[in-house]
């Protein structure tokens, strides 16, 4: 059972999050026993799980981590390190699920650079990045352009040779033709980096390939055959999550599934081959289900074909892919013995477990959450927001109470100020009246006049306080660059990544080798 309150990124450098606690991981690789008796269309879930593993060549238990094929940070890499450590201990197969059906969130690689003027963050363009196309459809870029990116990133690092970047870049470009395919290059570089980190590389499985198989077809058939009920369970789980976590922003964490007349939205992507992803809607008729690419009719599937799992893959040129929560439900239902999430995915899978459990009437395979914080060895000030607030308070106070900050002040000015303050306090305690307000305003003007004369004793005093505020603000801005935990893991030193891997292995070493079942499930 996940403690959702613990799903927070570690603050300290080298900090590690493992949830549940490692002592409870020994039962996580044992899937629910109800799969043999649960059915999806014309096959039992247990049979579908066994068939999918055999077709993919995966030995049980299957431990799955995964992410989009982007330049992700060390906290994401920690999931892979944990999967490898767990499989090394209990056996089975560690899988990296490449979510190549998603689209890039950024077209730049952020790299910090130390200069004579301080730290700056460089946003280096990723060759050919197209935010309208899925990763599997990204246009290939020349090897020269990729070499240029890695050269720029390396030049910004003071200890380039000690980082994972040379290993990552060599593998990305290894044996590459003039045009480099993005997802293939990413997988080569990931596996090489994992070897350098001291682990056995995870076996790659791509979502685009899973979506072409009959097991995914059986999953989709179940959704389409009863789309209104699925949408109801999905939206009910979403609304319950929003109430429980007091989420008020519309569309957060995900939008509800919509109904447009007699059409119901399914939590799937649909696109023409090579085209942009669109939302899928379905309309059930007497003998078939009509599938829409948003408003455009796409294809029809007979109800008999749906019931017998004989309707897959969809006709050309159409492709159907799972969306985020649906992908997690698919993998935990039909493939994984343990699914390792990051923090965001683990939080949102609270919804997945609710709607999938209600719709499929089975328990999903268990999940765990792994993340870490690894920071680059960059200069930092050790100041905090409290220092800035204190400096800002002092800069304000020196103008309102200069007598507190002057080493020496003319006694007559101090006496005059004290007298004006005394008279102001008397008026504050007196009954309210218009004349009292006018008199008190005049007294405030006198206090400000005396304060100004006191500041003339040390003309640069207020400026020094202001400079302190500005200096701390600048230092904090530099610290935000230095302390960012989301820099690409390839920018980290190999030794630091290996140390993180060793820490994860140490945390999981108490697991019993016999805890996981050796047979397929």
PyMOL commands that set and color helices and strands:
alter all, ss='L'
color gray80, all
select helices_A, chain A and resi 4-6+22-27+33-37+45-56+74-90+135-137+143-156+160-162+165-173+182-196+207-210+214-225+227-244+303-307+324-334+343-360+385-400+402-404+411-429+434-458+461-482+489-491+494-508
alter helices_A, ss='H'
color red, helices_A
select strands_A, chain A and resi 16-19+39-40+43-44+62-67+93-98+108-115+118-125+141-142+179-180+203-206+259-260+263-272+278-284+288-293+296-302+318-322+338-341+366-372
alter strands_A, ss='S'
color yellow, strands_A
deselect
rebuild
show_as cartoon
